[in-house]
Amino acid sequence: MNFFQYPFMQRALLAAVVSGLAAPAIGMFIVQRRLSLLGDGLGHVAIMGVGLALLTGTAPLPVAVITCVVGAVVVELLRQSGRTSGDLGLAVLFYGGIASGVMMAGVAGQGPAGLSAYLFGALTSVAKEDLWVIGGLAVVILAFTIGMLPRLFALCADENFARVAGVKVRWLNLIMVALAAVTVTISMRTVGLLLISALMVIPVAASQQLFISFKAALFGAMGIGLLAAATGTVGSYYWNTATGATIVVTAIAMLGVATALSSALNRRRREAPFVPDHGEHPHIQLPNKPRSGRVTVVQHGDHLDEVVAGRRYAAHGDHYDEH
Amino acid sequence: MPVPNPQTLLTAEGLYVALGGLPILRDVSIRVDAGEAVAVLGPNGSGKSTLLRTLVGLVPFQEGQLNLFGTPLRKFRSWRRVGYVPQHASVSVANATVREIVASGRLAHHRWFAWPRRYDREVVDQCLATVGLSQRAGWSFAHLSGGQKQRVLVARALATEPELLVMDEPLAGVDLESQAALAKILRDQRDAGLGLALVLHETEALAEVLDRTVRLCDGRIVTHVDPPSASPLTADPAPVTGLQDPFGGVS
């Protein structure tokens, strides 16, 4: 276990872990808003930024971040104005992005091979100065997604209600999409621009199977993303494979496990035995239901009874009735 | 324009709404006072849902005046005074517990980056109890029946602690038992001083709750029915004080 000794490996692992946390955090909202493929399109736009950086001889990461955020804001403004009928505008922007990026890289003397480290991730490519940018931007992404969770949840669950509650829906959407663009670009060294969308979507899909609440699903997705990123990075060191590809394959394997787990979980969770209502119930007022014994729940007529030690209790105002 | 009564929560005068160049509402006026329930009735396509969405600012109007709590809609910011109950199909989220949905009703009270506090959780508990879903708090919203979902959305609107409740077809797809439960909840809220504006398909289940009905046809108001004054429920309007806290005692 000596791979930690290499500084490039430490940097790669750190960058991958940061992406593994940030990508599903943004992805949770992107998936709920049914914009799963947005990350993919933004990855294409970021390639234009990389090409531009290669052409001008500047650092790729900051240029890619700026290009991608500008692209994302344009896409969102187009979407909000309702002018992107048939997704044509998006297609032109996305494919224009990748085409011009590859062209500019070619003019700069780097063929498509020079770009491949950005497309699929490469362990050795995370520079020290990149790490500060990646870390700083990831903190912004996590602070926003977790800090604004109540608002973002309301927006995802019911946009009209959120509007009436005074939520600035247009601003929130714009910020979310801009942060998605930042996530895409800070992950380009580790996961790669063509695969980062997978890290935004797949851990979320896995977590959604395992958790009922939004909050649990969000943190679950971040956990799964973190695990997939760390495992995939270490795996790519041993197998000498592209980091991003290994991370994504790991995440898909985790999705498979989550799906198998959730069907087992749901079978136990969903079915409450049904007992028909039998009219009057003895009105024994207990301040609390007895705490001893295992508590199971049965559907009793129109309400739920809790079964403790063979007796059924139902909450009734401030006390429990025995049913 | 008449002088606004301090108890008047909502006034709309001569609203004209066109969507995509097609006129949907023409010269529609409506008023909702504190402690009264006003229903908007009409056939499908009469514009009643559009009217409701216009009243809460979701649909822009081209002509007319719309005041919420005496403030023109354009300048209105205190959305915490308005509870909105859309049709339950408008909630589309794969992962959400009943409690999470209801808790989002507290949003209007919070600034950016604020997380719920203890008082918020108490209000949410109260609202869940009001609609009889305390035991389902941890359940997935998606697994509830239509009637239960509707009750959850009512609880979410009540969690805002509103003075005006605006509801879009609260009885659509709701079983008879839940209809009766909803009618009782709405009557209690109205008696506590809330103003209710509802869009309804049929009035039967809520007949005893309604004070006035407005009938829309083809985007115009065709009749304006005032209640039979003999109704015992309208004889003694609730006092305006206490509007701020429909759950008295929670704070």
HADDOCK unambig.tbl for C-alpha pairs under 7 A between the chains (distance, minus, plus):
assign (segid A and resid 32 and name CA) (segid B and resid 93 and name CA) 6.33 0.50 0.50
assign (segid A and resid 147 and name CA) (segid B and resid 113 and name CA) 4.76 0.50 0.50
assign (segid A and resid 148 and name CA) (segid B and resid 112 and name CA) 6.49 0.50 0.50
assign (segid A and resid 148 and name CA) (segid B and resid 113 and name CA) 4.87 0.50 0.50
assign (segid A and resid 150 and name CA) (segid B and resid 104 and name CA) 6.64 0.50 0.50
assign (segid A and resid 150 and name CA) (segid B and resid 115 and name CA) 6.70 0.50 0.50
assign (segid A and resid 151 and name CA) (segid B and resid 107 and name CA) 6.87 0.50 0.50
assign (segid A and resid 154 and name CA) (segid B and resid 104 and name CA) 5.76 0.50 0.50
assign (segid A and resid 156 and name CA) (segid B and resid 93 and name CA) 6.56 0.50 0.50
assign (segid A and resid 157 and name CA) (segid B and resid 91 and name CA) 5.39 0.50 0.50
assign (segid A and resid 157 and name CA) (segid B and resid 92 and name CA) 5.43 0.50 0.50
assign (segid A and resid 157 and name CA) (segid B and resid 93 and name CA) 4.88 0.50 0.50
assign (segid A and resid 158 and name CA) (segid B and resid 90 and name CA) 6.07 0.50 0.50
assign (segid A and resid 158 and name CA) (segid B and resid 91 and name CA) 4.84 0.50 0.50
assign (segid A and resid 158 and name CA) (segid B and resid 92 and name CA) 6.47 0.50 0.50
assign (segid A and resid 161 and name CA) (segid B and resid 84 and name CA) 6.63 0.50 0.50
assign (segid A and resid 164 and name CA) (segid B and resid 56 and name CA) 6.36 0.50 0.50
assign (segid A and resid 164 and name CA) (segid B and resid 79 and name CA) 6.64 0.50 0.50
assign (segid A and resid 164 and name CA) (segid B and resid 84 and name CA) 6.89 0.50 0.50
assign (segid A and resid 165 and name CA) (segid B and resid 79 and name CA) 5.59 0.50 0.50
assign (segid A and resid 165 and name CA) (segid B and resid 80 and name CA) 6.73 0.50 0.50
assign (segid A and resid 165 and name CA) (segid B and resid 107 and name CA) 6.48 0.50 0.50
assign (segid A and resid 165 and name CA) (segid B and resid 108 and name CA) 4.95 0.50 0.50
assign (segid A and resid 166 and name CA) (segid B and resid 79 and name CA) 5.81 0.50 0.50
assign (segid A and resid 166 and name CA) (segid B and resid 108 and name CA) 6.10 0.50 0.50
assign (segid A and resid 208 and name CA) (segid B and resid 95 and name CA) 6.54 0.50 0.50
assign (segid A and resid 212 and name CA) (segid B and resid 95 and name CA) 5.46 0.50 0.50
assign (segid A and resid 212 and name CA) (segid B and resid 96 and name CA) 6.21 0.50 0.50
assign (segid A and resid 212 and name CA) (segid B and resid 97 and name CA) 6.41 0.50 0.50
assign (segid A and resid 212 and name CA) (segid B and resid 140 and name CA) 5.83 0.50 0.50
assign (segid A and resid 213 and name CA) (segid B and resid 95 and name CA) 5.28 0.50 0.50
assign (segid A and resid 213 and name CA) (segid B and resid 96 and name CA) 4.57 0.50 0.50
assign (segid A and resid 213 and name CA) (segid B and resid 97 and name CA) 5.02 0.50 0.50
assign (segid A and resid 214 and name CA) (segid B and resid 95 and name CA) 4.86 0.50 0.50
assign (segid A and resid 214 and name CA) (segid B and resid 96 and name CA) 4.96 0.50 0.50
